[in-house]
Amino acid sequence: MTKRSIIFYWLLLLIPTAVIGISAFYMLCHEQERINSMEISAAEDKANAIASSLVLTVENAQTGLSDSLHNIPEKQRIDILAEWERTDPLVRNVFVWHEETGLEYPVAGSITREEERFLKRFNALFTSRIPWQMPAMENPREYSEKTKDKTDILDYRKSISNLQNLTQRSSSQDNSDGNWQGDIITKSGWIPWFDENRLYMLGWVQKSPGSHVYGIELEIMTLLSRIISVFPPSDPDGIVYVLLDGNGKILHQAGKALIPAGREPEYLVSLAPALPHWQIGVYMLHGRAGQSGRGFIILSSLLLVIFLAAIILGGYLLTWHAQQNIKDASQKTSFVSSVSHELKTPLTSIRMYAELLKEKRVKDPDKKSHYLQVIVDESRRLTRLVNNVLDFSRLEQGRKKYHLEHLNLVAHIRGIMKDHLVRFKEAGMVYDDRMPDQDIYVEIDRDAIDQVVLNLADNAIKYASEGKEFTLDLKTSNSFCQLMVMDRGPGIPAEHWSKIFNKFHRVDDSLVSSKPGSGLGLSIAQRIMADLGGEIRYEPRDGGGSCFVVEIPLQA
């Protein structure tokens, strides 16, 4: 995989990923706008439904009282109205008035403080400064649209003109006192009245032109209790619906959520003409429109980032894995080449000296002995190489089998070194045995420990012969014994300490490149010791050189 192919691969990965990420984020933003719009629309629809329900409750109460007023007999009018005032919680005050005689009930001189305040409130009506019947009201929908944003608070005369709910009913009634009968025109209505910034409702009836006007003042608090009974419960989405009076004061709210002081409602619905200047307010306590979805945007963006990161990480892992495979393939190719070379060299030597001996060209006994020794040494070298390759294959596949035996480690290692003293002598190295004289027994595979020690000795002969020294030392510590294999060679650079036990790895410098090798010896030694419960590690030697520490479990 070349640098150009890697760049091309990442472009193929990153460009679609960027397009997906930008498109997804754009869609998320639009989805949030749609959710915000739906949230606002749903809140508005619910507020309108609440307003309609409240207006219907008020109108039903007013209609019931108006019907009852129409059915009061003239001779019993004052008595019945007085009884209503005492017993009906919806009736606050009652009155009977005539254009010529003025107020007939309540009777002047015997009124209570409440009746005195009542007469003072509606003095303009009772003194004929304001007529009972006003011009027809404006379209309530138009009024509602005008007052949604609270930009216009109507004055007294305009509120009377626009909000009075007058009904003209044509009815055929029998006069209970028998004085008149037939079709008559009955006028009635409800007058919203504002006094000291408070709303009052006055219902009146006039059965014929020039006759008495009588009626009741509605008890707003009782009406409010009925309104509250139809008010919806709290909204779990953090949307609070409140009932506001003409001064913007909250009379009732759905739930117990705390509304911050000075907070303005996000949406208002007027209750006019039933309750002029009263409104249903909507508070979105989770955030204003356009801001309440911040959590949604953050969560969605986080998921999008995780998705894009997963794509990029997957691409990186694939690239890394491909590079590792390429590296392994290259190392295996180099390994095959090195093994082929190492197999060819001893085979060539063995064949050449064997042919000379076979043809009896060599007459000198010393030369014959030397040629035979070369054949033996090259055969051993070939055997070690083949064993390394076979053991590596078995270790990779987990098929390596060990035969543990009770072994005197000191005597066994000295026996191995005795058989290879000639090799050290030929390499110009001096073997220094610092192992103790007492016996140290371990449970270990004889061939495995041979392979570990010989691999380390071969490396010392191959790479550290210029140091002229090869030393073995053996120490015991707790439940392990430590075999230290040391030389005075050039050592191993620090950047390779963590890599020298990797398969196929060789320190790439002029010294090593001039020496043949497969790069498997240390890797095999480490795997063998790990399988036997021990370990092998590298340490730089004081004074220069290398030190490989082989830890072997002691016999209990």
DRENLUM-223768 format. One record per atom (N, C-alpha, C): residue in one letter; x, y, z negated. Coordinates in steps of 0.1 Angstrom, whole numbers, plus 2048, in hexadecimal, padded with zeros to 3 digits. Layout:
// residues N
aXYZ;...
END
This chain:
// residues 556
m8097F4800;m800800800;m80980C800;t80881480B;t81182080C;t80A82B805;k812836804;k80D8427FE;k801848806;r802847813;r7F884C81C;r7EB84481A;s7EC837819;s7E082F818;s7D983180A;i7E2834800;i7DC8377F2;i7D48447F3;i7DA84E7F9;i7D385B7FB;i7C685A803;f7C785280D;f7BB850815;f7B084980D;y7B483F805;y7AB8377FD;y7A48417F3;w7AC8497EC;w7A68527E2;w79D85D7E9;l7A08617F5;l79786A7FC;l78A8637FE;l78A857803;l77E850805;l77684E7F8;l77D84D7ED;l77684B7E0;l7718597DB;l7798637DB;l77686F7D4;l76C8787DC;i76D8787E9;i7638807F1;i75587C7EF;p75286F7F0;p74486B7ED;p74086D7DF;t74A86B7D6;t74786D7C7;t74387B7C5;a74B8857CB;a7488937C9;a73A8977CF;v7378917DA;v72A8947E1;v71F88F7D8;i7218837D3;i71787D7CA;i7158857BD;g7208897B7;g7208917AB;g71989F7AD;i71D8A67B8;i7178B37BB;i7088B17BD;s7048A77C6;s6F68A57C9;s6EE8A27BC;a6F48997B4;a6ED8957A8;a6EB8A179F;f6F58A979D;f6F48B5794;f6E98BE79A;y6E98C07A7;y6DF8C97AD;y6D18C47AB;m6D08B77AC;m6C38B17AA;m6BF8B279B;l6C88B0792;l6C58B1784;l6C08BF780;c6C78CA786;c6C38D7784;c6B48DA789;h6B18D5795;h6A48D679A;h69A8CE792;e69E8C278D;e6958BA785;e6928C1778;q69C8C8772;q69A8D0766;q6908DB769;e6928E2774;e6888ED777;e67A8E7779;r6798DC77F;r66C8D5780;r6668D2772;i66F8CC76A;i66A8C975C;i6668D5754;n66E8E0756;n66A8EC74F;n65D8F2754;s65B8F1761;s64F8F6767;s6438ED762;m6458E0762;m63A8D775D;m6378DA74E;e6428DD746;e6408DF738;e6388EC736;i63C8F673E;i63490373C;i626901741;s6248FB74C;s6178F9752;s60E8F1748;a6148E6742;a60D8DE738;a6098E672C;a6128EE727;a6108F771C;a60590171F;e60590772B;e5FB91172F;e5ED90A730;d5ED8FE736;d5E08F7737;d5DA8F472A;k5E38EF721;k5DE8EC713;k5D98F870C;a5E190370D;a5DC910707;a5CF91470C;n5CD91371A;n5C0917720;n5B590E71B;a5B8901719;a5AE8F8714;a5AA8FB706;i5B48FF6FE;i5B29026F0;i5A990F6F0;a5AD9196F8;a5A59256F8;a5979236FD;s59591A707;s58791770B;s57F910700;s5869076F8;s57F9016ED;s57B90A6E2;l5849146DF;l58191D6D5;l5769276D9;v57792C6E6;v56C9356EB;v55F92E6EB;l55F9216EE;l5529196EE;l54D9186E0;t5569166D6;t5519156C8;t54B9226C4;v55192E6C7;v54C93B6C3;v53F93D6CA;e53E93A6D7;e53193C6DF;e5269346DA;n5299276D6;n51F91E6D0;n5199246C3;a5239296BB;a51E92F6AE;a51593C6B1;q51A9446BA;q5129506BD;q50594D6C4;t5059436CC;t4F893F6D3;t4EE93A6C9;g4F39316C0;g4EA92C6B5;g4E49376AD;l4EC9416A9;l4E794C6A0;l4DE9556A8;s4E19576B5;s4D895F6BE;s4CA9596BF;d4CA94C6C1;d4BE9456C3;d4B59466B6;s4BD9446AB;s4B594569E;s4B095369C;l4B895E6A0;l4B396B69F;l4A696E6A7;h4A69686B3;h49A96A6BC;h48E9646B6;n48F9596AE;n4849526A9;n47F95769B;i484962696;i480967689;i47396F68B;p46896C684;p45C973684;p45E98167F;e45798B685;e459999682;e45699C673;k44A99766E;k44699A660;k450994656;q457989659;q460983650;q46F986653;r47198F65C;r47E992661;r488995655;i48599F64D;i48E9A4643;i491998639;d486991635;d48898662B;d49197B630;i48E97863D;i49696D643;i4A5971644;l4A797E649;l4B598364A;l4BC98363D;a4B5988633;a4BB988625;a4BF97B620;e4B6971623;e4B996361F;e4C595E627;w4C6961634;w4D295D63B;w4DF962635;e4DE96F631;e4E997662C;e4EE96F61F;r4E5969617;r4E896360B;r4ED95460D;t4E894D617;t4EA93F618;t4F393A624;d4F394262E;d4FA93D63B;d50894263A;p51293963A;p52093E63A;p525945646;l51D944651;l52194B65D;l51C95A65D;v51395D654;v50D96A654;v513972649;r51997E64C;r520986642;r51699163E;n510998647;n5069A3644;n4FB9A264E;v4EF9A864B;v4E39A8654;v4DE9B7654;f4D79BA65E;f4D19C765F;f4C49C7667;v4BC9D2665;v4B09D566D;v4B09E466F;w4AF9E867C;w4B19F6680;w4A79FA68A;h4A2A06689;h499A0C693;h49EA19698;e49CA1C6A5;e4A1A286AA;e49CA346A4;e48FA346A0;e488A3F69A;e48AA4068B;t488A35684;t489A35676;t496A32670;g4A0A2E678;g4ADA2B674;g4AEA1D66D;l4B7A1C664;l4BAA0F65E;l4B0A0C653;e4A9A00655;e49F9FC64C;e4A49F2642;y4AE9EB646;y4B59E163D;y4C39E0641;p4CC9E0637;p4CA9E1629;p4C59EF625;v4BD9EF61A;v4B69FB615;v4C0A0560E;a4C1A11613;a4CAA1B60C;a4C6A1C5FE;g4D1A1D5F5;g4CFA1F5E7;g4D0A125DF;s4CFA065E6;s4D09F95DF;s4DA9F05E6;i4E49F65ED;i4ED9ED5F4;i4F99EA5EC;t4FF9DF5EF;t50C9DA5E9;t5189E15EF;r5249DF5E9;r5309E45EF;r5339DE5FD;e5309D15FE;e5329CB60B;e5299D1616;e51C9D3612;e5129D961B;e5169E861E;e51C9EF614;e5209FC617;e52B9FD621;r5359F3620;r5409F362A;r53A9EF638;f5309E6638;f52A9E2644;f5249EE64B;l51C9F6644;l515A0164A;l51FA0C64F;k52AA0D647;k535A1664B;k53CA11658;r53EA04659;r5449FF665;r53CA02672;f52F9FF671;f526A0067D;f51EA0D67D;n523A17677;n51CA24676;n519A2A683;a522A2868D;a520A2E69A;a514A276A1;l511A1B69E;l505A146A4;l4F9A1969D;f4F9A19690;f4EDA1C688;f4E9A2B689;t4F3A3368D;t4F0A4268F;t4EDA4569E;s4EDA3B6A6;s4EAA3C6B5;s4F5A436BD;r501A456B7;r50BA4B6BF;r510A416CA;i50EA356C7;i512A2B6D2;i505A226D4;p501A206E1;p4F6A186E3;p4F8A096E1;w4EDA036DE;w4EE9F46DB;w4F29EC6E8;q4EC9F16F3;q4EF9E96FF;q4F99F1708;m5049EA70B;m50F9F0713;m50E9EB721;p5159F172A;p5169EC738;p51B9DE738;a5199D7743;a51D9C9745;a52C9C8744;m5319BD73E;m53F9BC73B;m5469B9748;e5539BB748;e55C9B7753;e55D9A8753;n5629A375E;n56599475F;n56E990754;p56A98674C;p573982741;p58097D746;r580976752;r58D971757;r59797D75A;e591988760;e599993762;e59F999755;y59699974B;y59B99F73E;y5A6996739;s5A498973A;s5AE980735;s5BB98273C;e5BB983749;e5C7986750;e5CE99374C;k5C699D749;k5CB9AA745;k5D29A9738;t5CD9A172F;t5D29A2721;t5DC99671E;k5DF98E728;k5E9983725;k5F6988720;d5FB993726;d608998722;d6079A3717;k5FB9A5712;k5F99AF707;k5FE9BD70B;t5FC9C0717;t6019CE71C;t5F79D9719;d5EA9D5716;d5E09DF715;d5D79DB709;i5D79E36FF;i5CD9E16F4;i5C29EB6F6;l5B69E56F8;l5AB9EE6FB;l5A79F66EF;d5A2A026F2;d59DA0B6E7;d58FA066E4;y589A0D6DA;y57CA096D4;y572A096DF;r570A146E6;r565A156F0;r567A0B6FB;k574A09700;k576A0070B;k5739F2707;s5779EE6FA;s5749E16F5;s5659DE6F5;i55E9E86F0;i54F9E66F0;i54A9E56FE;s54F9ED707;s5499ED715;s54D9E071C;n5599DB71A;n55D9CF721;n55B9C271B;l55A9C170D;l5599B5706;l54B9B1701;q5429BA701;q5359B76FC;q52E9AD704;n52A9A26FD;n523997704;n514999703;l50E9A070D;l5009A270D;l4F9998715;t4EE994710;t4E698A718;t4D8990719;q4D298F724;q4C4993726;q4BD986728;r4B3983720;r4AC977721;r49D97B723;s49797472C;s48997572F;s48296A728;s47996C71F;s473961718;s464964716;s45D959714;s44F95A711;s44D955703;q44A95E6FA;q44895A6EC;q43B95E6E7;d4379566DD;d42A9596D5;d42E9616C9;n42896D6C7;n42B9756BB;n42496E6B0;s42D96C6A6;s42896469A;s41D96C692;d41E979693;d41398168B;d407983693;g40797F6A0;g3FB9806A8;g3F898E6AE;n4019986AD;n3FF9A56B1;n4019A66C0;w40A99E6C7;w40C99F6D5;w4119916DA;q40E98F6E7;q4119836EE;q4159866FC;g41C97D703;g41F97F711;g42E980714;d431983721;d43F984725;d445990720;i45098F71A;i45799B714;i46699A718;i46D9A5718;i47B9A671B;i4829A770E;t48B99D70A;t49299E6FE;t4A19A1701;k4A69AA6FA;k4B49AE6FC;k4BC9AA6EF;s4C89A46F2;s4D09A06E6;s4DF9A06EB;g4E799E6E1;g4F599E6E4;g4FE99D6D8;w50B99C6DB;w51599C6D0;w51F9A76D3;i5219AF6C9;i52A9BB6CB;i5379B86C2;p5439B86C9;p54F9B76C2;p5539C56BD;w5569C66B0;w5599D36AA;w5669D36A3;f56E9DD6A5;f57B9DE69F;f57B9E9694;d57F9E6688;d5809EF67D;d58C9EC675;e5959F6674;e5A29F466D;e5A99E8673;n5A99E7680;n5B19DD688;n5AC9CF685;r5A09CE680;r59A9C167E;r58D9BF686;l58B9B268A;l5809AF693;l5749AB68B;y5689B168F;y55B9AE68A;y5529AB695;m5489A2693;m53F99E69D;m5309A1698;l5299A96A0;l51B9AD69D;l5129A76A7;g50899F6A3;g4FE9996AC;g4F19A16A9;w4EA9A46B4;w4DE9AC6B3;w4D39A76BD;v4C69AA6BA;v4BB9A66C2;v4B19B26C2;q4AB9B56CE;q4A09BE6CF;q4969B86D8;k48A9B46D2;k4819AC6DA;k4799B46E4;s4779C16E3;s4709C96ED;s4759D76EC;p4749DF6F7;p4799ED6F7;p4739F56EC;g47B9FD6E5;g476A056DA;g4749FE6CD;s4759F06CD;s4739E96C0;s47F9E96B8;h47E9E26AC;h48A9E16A3;h4959DA6A9;v4A19DE6A5;v4AE9D76A8;v4B29D069B;y4B49C369B;y4B89BD68F;y4C39B2693;g4CA9AE689;g4D59A468B;g4DD9A267F;i4E999C682;i4F2997678;i50099B67B;e50999C671;e51799D673;e51D98F670;l52598B67A;l52B97D679;l53697D66F;e537973667;e54297165D;e54D96B665;i558973667;i56396F670;i56B963669;m56C96465C;m574959655;m56E94C656;t56094B655;t55993F657;t55B93A666;l55994366F;l55B94067D;l56A93B67F;l573941679;l58193D67A;l58392E675;s57C92B66A;s57D91D665;s57891366F;r56E917676;r56890E681;r57290D68D;i578918690;i58291869B;i58E90F697;i59291068B;i59E908687;i59B8FA687;s58F8F6685;s58B8E8685;s58D8E1693;v58C8E969D;v58D8E46AB;v59B8E76B0;f5A48ED6A8;f5B28F06AD;f5B98E36AD;p5C28E16B8;p5C98D46B9;p5D48D26AF;p5D88C66AD;p5E38C36A3;p5F08C86A9;s5FB8C76A2;s6088CC6A6;s60D8C36B2;d6158CA6BB;d61A8C36C7;d6288BD6C4;p62A8B06C6;p6378AA6C3;p6438AF6CB;d6408B66D6;d64A8BB6DF;d6508C96DB;g64D8CD6CF;g6528DA6CA;g64A8E66D0;i63E8E46D5;i6368EF6DA;i62B8F26D0;v62B8FE6CB;v6229026C0;v61790B6C6;y60B9086C3;y5FF9106C8;y5FA9186BC;v5F89256BD;v5F392D6B2;v5E89366B6;l5E093A6AC;l5D59436AE;l5D99506A9;l5D995B6B1;l5DD9686AE;l5D19716AE;d5D197B6A4;d5C69846A3;d5CB9916AC;g5C299B6AB;g5C59A76B3;g5D29AE6B0;n5D79AC6A4;n5E49B26A0;n5F09A96A2;g5EE99E6A8;g5F99946AB;g5FC98C69F;k5F498C694;k5F6984689;k5F297668B;i5F996C686;i5F695E688;i5EB95B67D;l5DF957682;l5D5953679;l5D5944677;h5DA93C681;h5DB92E67F;h5E5928689;q5EC91D686;q5F5917690;q5F490868E;a5F7901699;a5F78F369A;a6048EE694;g6038E6689;g60F8E1682;g6158EB678;k6208E7672;k6278EF668;k6348F466D;a6378F467A;a6448F967F;a64690767B;l65290B678;l656918674;l658920680;i65192B682;i65293468E;i65B940689;p666942690;p67094D68C;p66995A68C;a66C963682;a666970681;a66A97868E;g66097F693;g66298869F;g6629806AC;r6609746AB;r66096C6B8;r65396E6BF;e6549716CC;e6489736D4;e6449666DB;p6379646DC;p6329586E3;p6379586F2;e63994B6F7;e63D94A705;e63194B70E;y625949709;y619949711;y60D94D708;l60495570E;l5F895A707;l5EC95870F;v5E1954708;v5D495270E;v5CA95A706;s5C396370D;s5B996C706;s5AC964703;l5A69676F8;l5999616F4;l58E96B6F6;a5909766FE;a58697F702;a57D97870C;p57097C70C;p569986704;p5649816F7;a5659746F4;a55F96E6E8;a5669746DB;l5739756DC;l57B97B6D1;l5859856D7;p5819916D9;p58A99B6E0;p59799D6D8;h5A299D6E0;h5AF99F6DC;h5B59946D4;w5AD98A6D1;w5B297D6CB;w5B89756D7;q5C396D6D3;q5CA9666DE;q5CF9596D8;i5D194F6E2;i5D89436DF;i5E79456E3;g5F09446DA;g5FE9456DE;g6059386DE;v60F9376E7;v61792B6E9;v62692E6E5;y62B9266DC;y6399286D8;y64091B6DC;m64B91C6E4;m6539106E7;m6609106DE;l65F90A6D3;l66990B6C9;l6769036CD;h6758FB6D7;h6818F46DB;h6898FC6E6;g6849086E8;g68B9116F2;g6819176FC;r684923701;r67B92970A;r67C922718;a673925720;a67391E72D;a680921734;g68691673A;g692917740;g69E914737;q69B91472A;q6A6911720;q6A3905718;s697900718;s6938F5710;s6998E8715;g69D8E8722;g6A38DC728;g6B28DB727;r6B88E471F;r6C78E371E;r6CC8D6719;g6C58CF710;g6C98C270C;g6C88B8717;f6BD8B971F;f6BC8B072B;f6C78B2734;i6CB8BF737;i6D68C1741;i6E38BC73B;i6E58BE72E;i6F28B9728;i6F38AA728;l6E88A3724;l6E8895724;l6E988F732;s6E289573C;s6E289074A;s6F0893750;s6F689E74D;s7038A1752;s70E89874C;l70C89573F;l71588B738;l71487E73F;l708879742;l70686C748;l70C86D756;l70B87875D;l71087976B;l72087976A;v725880760;v73488075F;v73987275C;i73286B753;i73685D750;i73585475D;f72B856765;f72984F771;f73585277B;l73885F77D;l743863786;l75085E780;a75285F773;a75F85A76D;a76084B76F;a75584476E;a756835770;a75A83277E;i75583A788;i759838796;i76883A798;i76C846792;i77A849794;i78384078D;l77F83C780;l787832779;l787825780;g77C821786;g77C81478E;g785815799;g7858217A0;g78E8227AB;g79D8227A7;y7A082879B;y7AD828796;y7B1819793;l7A881278C;l7AC804788;l7AE7FC795;l7A67FE79F;l7A87F67AB;l7B57F97B2;t7B98067B2;t7C680A7B7;t7D18057AF;w7D08067A2;w7DA800799;w7DC7F179B;h7D07EA79C;h7D07DC79E;h7D77D87AB;a7D37E07B6;a7D97DD7C3;a7E87DF7C3;q7ED7EA7BC;q7FB7EC7BB;q8027E27B3;q7FB7DD7A8;q8017D27A0;q8027C57A9;n7F87C37B1;n7F87B77B9;n8037B87C4;i8057C47C9;i80F7C67D3;i81D7C57CC;k81E7CA7C0;k82B7C97B9;k82E7BA7B6;d8237B37B1;d8267A57AE;d82979D7BB;a8237A17C6;a82679A7D3;a83479D7D7;s8387A97D5;s8467AD7D8;s8507A67CF;q84D7A57C2;q85679E7B9;q85678F7BC;k84B7897C0;k84B77B7C3;k8537797D0;t8527827DA;t85A7817E6;t8697817E2;s86C78B7DA;s87A78C7D5;s87E77F7CE;f87577A7C5;f87876E7BE;f87B7627C7;v8727617D1;v8747567DA;v8827577E1;s8857637E5;s8927667EC;s89E7637E3;s89C7677D6;s8A77657CC;s8A97567C9;v89D74F7C7;v89E7417C4;v8A47397D0;s8A073D7DC;s8A57367E8;s8B47387E9;h8B97447E5;h8C77477E6;h8CE73E7DB;e8C873E7CF;e8CF7377C4;e8CE7287C6;l8C47237CD;l8C37157D0;l8CE7117DB;k8CF71B7E5;k8D87187F0;k8E77187EC;t8EA7217E2;t8F97227DE;t8FE7157D8;p8F77107CD;p8FC7037C7;p8FB6F77D1;l8F06F77D9;l8EF6EC7E2;l8FB6EC7EC;t8FE6F87F1;t9096F97FA;t9166F47F4;s9196F87E8;s9256F47E1;s9256E57DE;i91A6E07DA;i9196D17D7;i91C6CA7E4;r9156CE7EF;r9176C77FB;r9256C7801;m92B6D3800;m9396D5805;m9436CC7FE;y9436CD7F0;y94C6C57E8;y9496B67E9;a93D6B27EA;a9396A47EB;a93E69E7F9;e93D6A6803;e9426A2811;e9516A0811;l9586AA80A;l9676A9809;l96B69C802;l9646997F7;l96868D7EF;l9646817F7;k9596817FE;k954675806;k95E672811;e96367C818;e96D67A823;e97B67781E;k97D678811;k98A67580B;k99567E810;r99168A812;r99B694817;r9A469980B;v99F6987FF;v9A669E7F4;v9AE6927ED;k9BB6947ED;k9C368A7E7;k9C868D7D9;d9C869A7D6;d9CC69F7C9;d9C269B7BE;p9C66947B3;p9BC6907A9;p9B669C7A2;d9BF6A77A0;d9BA6B3799;d9AF6BA7A1;k9B16BA7AF;k9A76C07B7;k99A6B87B7;k99B6AB7B7;k9906A27B7;k9876A57AA;s98F6A679F;s9886A8792;s9816B6792;h9886C0798;h9826CD799;h9766CD7A2;y9766C67AD;y96B6C67B6;y95F6BF7AF;l9626B47A8;l9576AD7A1;l9516B6796;q9596BE78F;q9546C7785;q94B6D278B;v94F6D7797;v9476E079E;v93A6DA7A1;i93A6CE7A6;i92D6C77AA;i9246C679E;v92A6C2792;v9226C1786;v91D6CE781;d9256D9782;d9206E677D;d9156EC786;e9176EA793;e90D6EF79C;e9006E779B;s9016DA798;s8F56D2796;s8EE6D7789;r8F56DA77F;r8EF6DF772;r8E86ED775;r8EF6F577D;r8E9702781;r8DD700789;l8DD6F7792;l8D16F479A;l8C66EE791;t8C96E6788;t8BF6E077F;t8B96EB777;r8C16F4771;r8BB6FF769;r8B2708771;l8B670B77E;l8AD713786;l8A070C789;v8A16FF78D;v8946F8790;v88C6F7783;n8926F5778;n88A6F476B;n883701768;n88B70C76B;n88571A769;n87871C771;v87A71877E;v86E71A787;v863711783;l865705780;l85B6FC77B;l85470076E;d85D704765;d857709758;d84F71575A;f85471E762;f84C72A765;f83E72776A;s83D71E773;s83071A779;s82771376E;r82E70B766;r82570575B;r82170F751;l82A71874D;l826722744;l81B72B749;e81B72F756;e81173875C;e80473175C;q80472375E;q7F771C75F;q7F3716751;g7FB718747;g7F8713739;g7F9704738;r8026FE741;r8036EF741;r8106EB73A;k8186F4734;k8256F072E;k8226E9721;k8286DD720;k8266D5714;k8336D470C;y8326D56FF;y83E6D56F6;y83D6C86ED;h8496C36EB;h84A6B76E2;h8536BB6D6;l84C6BE6CB;l8536C36BF;l85A6B86B8;e8666BB6B3;e86E6B16AB;e8756B86A0;h8796B0696;h8816B668B;h88F6B768F;l8946C4690;l8A16C6697;l8A96CF68E;n8B66CB68D;n8C06D3686;n8C56DE690;l8C06EA68E;l8C26F5698;l8D16F869A;v8D86F968F;v8E76FD68F;v8EF6F2698;a8ED6E6694;a8F56DB69B;a8F06DA6AA;h8E36DC6AC;h8DF6DB6BA;h8E46E66C3;i8E46F36BE;i8E96FE6C6;i8F86FD6C8;r9006F86BE;r90E6F66C0;r9116EB6CA;g9086E16CB;g90A6D76D5;g9076DD6E3;i8FE6E66E4;i8FB6EC6F2;i9076F46F6;m90C6FC6ED;m9177056F0;m9246FD6F3;k9266F26ED;k9326EA6EF;k9326E56FE;d9266E2703;d9266DD711;d9286E871B;h9286F5716;h929700720;h93570971D;l93E704714;l94970D711;l95270F71E;v952705727;v95A707733;v95571373B;r94871473C;r94271F743;r94672D73E;f94672E730;f94A73B72A;f95973D72D;k96173272D;k96F73472F;k97273973D;e96A733747;e96C737755;e967745757;a95D74A74F;a959757751;a962761749;g96C75C742;g97576573B;g96F76A72E;m966762728;m95F76771C;m96375E710;v964763704;v96775C6F8;v95A7596F0;y95874C6ED;y94C7496E5;y94F74A6D7;d9467526CF;d9487546C1;d93C74E6BA;d93E7446B2;d93473D6AA;d93374269C;r929749699;r92774F68B;r91C748684;m91773D689;m90C736682;m91172F675;p90872E66B;p90C72865E;p90F719660;d916714656;d91A706656;d90E6FD651;q905702649;q8FB6F9643;q8F06F764E;d8E96EC64C;d8DF6E7656;d8D26F0654;i8CC6F365F;i8C06FB65F;i8B66F3669;y8AB6EE663;y8A26E566A;y8966ED66F;v8926EA67A;v8856F0680;v87D6E6687;e8706E9689;e8686E0692;e8676E769F;i86E6E16A9;i86E6E86B6;i8706DE6C1;d86D6E26CE;d86F6DA6D9;d87E6DC6DE;r8856D06DE;r8936D06E1;r8966D76EF;d88F6D36F9;d8926D8707;d88E6E7707;a8846EC700;a8806FA700;a88A7036FA;i8906FF6EE;i89B7076E8;i8A77076F1;d8AA6FB6F8;d8B56FB701;d8B370570C;q8A7705711;q8A570E71D;q8A671D719;v8A172070D;v8A272E708;v8B1732706;v8B972A6FF;v8C772D6FC;v8CF72E709;l8CD724712;l8D572471F;l8D1730728;n8C4734728;n8C1740730;n8C874C72B;l8C974E71D;l8D0759718;l8DF75871A;a8E474C719;a8F274A71C;a8F674D72B;d8ED748734;d8EF74B742;d8EF75A745;n8E576173F;n8E5770741;n8F277673C;a8F7772731;a90377872B;a90F775735;i91076973A;i91B765743;i91A76D750;k90D76F755;k90B775761;k90D785761;y90878B756;y90779A756;y9117A074B;a916798742;a91E79E737;a92C798736;s931792740;s93E78B73F;s94979573D;e9487A1742;e9527AB741;e9547AF732;g94B7AC729;g94C7AF71B;g9557A5714;k95879971A;k96178F715;k95C789708;e95078A704;e94B7856F7;e93D7806F8;f93B7746F2;f92E76E6F1;f92C7696E3;t92376E6DB;t92276A6CD;t9147656CA;l91475A6C1;l9077556BC;l9087566AD;d8FD75B6A7;d8FB75C698;d8EE757695;l8EC751689;l8E074B685;l8DE74E676;k8D2755673;k8CF759666;k8C0754663;t8BE752656;t8B074E652;t8AA75A64B;s89D75C64D;s896767646;s887762644;n883761637;n87675D634;n87275063B;s868750644;s86474364A;s86A742658;f87374A65C;f87974A669;f88874A668;c88E744673;c89D745674;c89F74E681;q8A9756681;q8AC75F68C;q8B975B692;l8B875769F;l8C47546A7;l8C77606AF;m8D37666AD;m8D77726B4;m8E176F6BF;v8DE7726CC;v8E776F6D7;v8EC77C6DB;m8F977E6DA;m8FF78C6DC;m90B78B6E6;d90C7976EC;d9187986F6;d91D7A76F5;r9287AA6FC;r92D7B76FD;r92C7BD70B;g9227B9712;g9207BE720;g91B7CC720;p9177D172C;p9127DF72D;p9057E2726;g8FE7D7721;g8F17DA71B;g8E67DC725;i8DA7DF720;i8CF7E1728;i8CA7F0726;p8C77F7730;p8C280572F;p8B5805727;a8B381071F;a8A7811716;a89A81071E;e89A81572A;e88D815732;e889807736;h8927FE735;h88F7F0739;h88C7E772D;w88D7EC721;w88B7E3715;w87E7DC715;s8737E4719;s8667DF718;s8627D6725;k86B7D672F;k8687CF73B;k8707C273E;i87B7C0737;i8847B573A;i87E7A8738;f8737A7730;f86D79A72E;f861798738;n85F7A1741;n8557A074C;n85A796756;k85178F75C;k855785767;k85A78D773;f864788779;f86B78D785;f87279A783;h87279F776;h8797AC774;h8887AA773;r88F7B377A;r89E7B3779;r8A27C2778;v8AC7C4770;v8B17D276E;v8B87D677B;d8B37E0782;d8B77E3790;d8C37ED790;d8CF7E878E;d8DA7F0790;d8E57E8797;s8F07EE79A;s8FA7E77A2;s9007DB79C;l9007DB78F;l9067CF788;l8FD7C378A;v8F07C5788;v8E67BA789;v8E47B6797;s8E37C07A0;s8E07BD7AE;s8EB7B47B5;s8F77B47AF;s9017AC7B5;s90179E7AF;k8F879B7A6;k8F778E7A0;k8EA7887A4;p8EA77B7A9;p8DD7757AC;p8D57717A0;g8C87717A2;g8C076D796;g8B176E79A;s8A9767793;s89A766796;s89277078E;g897775783;g89077E77A;g886776772;l88876976F;l87E761768;l88375D75A;g89175D758;g89675774C;g89175D73F;l89176A73E;l88C770731;l87D76F730;s87677073B;s86776E73A;s864760735;i86B75673B;i868748736;i86C746728;a87774C724;a87C74B716;a87175170C;q86C75D710;q862763707;q85575B706;r851755712;r84474D711;r846740709;i85273A70A;i85572E702;i8557316F3;m85C73C6EF;m85C73F6E1;m84E7436DC;a84674A6E4;a83974D6E0;a8307416DE;d8327376E7;d82A72A6E5;d82F7226D9;l83B7246D5;l84071D6C9;l83F7246BC;g8387306BD;g8357376B0;g8407416AD;g84A7436B5;g85574C6B3;g8547586BC;e85F75F6BE;e86076A6C7;e86F76C6CB;i8707746D6;i87E7796DA;i87D7876DD;r88778F6D9;r88779D6DB;r8957A26DE;y8967AE6E4;y8A37B36E7;y8A67BF6DE;e8B37C06DA;e8B87CB6D1;e8C67CF6D7;p8C87DC6D8;p8D67E06DC;p8E07DC6D1;r8EB7D86D4;r8F57D36CB;r8FE7DF6C6;d9017E06B9;d90A7EA6B4;d9177E86BB;g91D7F36C0;g92A7F36C6;g9297F06D5;g91D7EE6DA;g91B7EB6E9;g9187DD6EB;g9107DB6F6;g90C7CD6F9;g8FD7CB6F6;s8FA7BE6F7;s8EC7BA6F6;s8EA7B06EA;c8DF7B06E4;c8DB7A66DA;c8CD7A16DC;f8CB7946DE;f8BE78E6E0;f8BC7866D3;v8B178A6CC;v8AD7836BF;v8A27796C2;v8A576D6BF;v89B7626C1;v89775E6B3;e88A7606B0;e88475C6A3;e87D74F6A4;i88174569C;i87C73769D;i87673468F;p86A72F68E;p86472B681;p86C72067B;l86E72166D;l876717666;l86D70B662;q874700660;q86C6F465B;q8686F764D;a85B6F4649;a8566F663C;a85D6ED632;
END
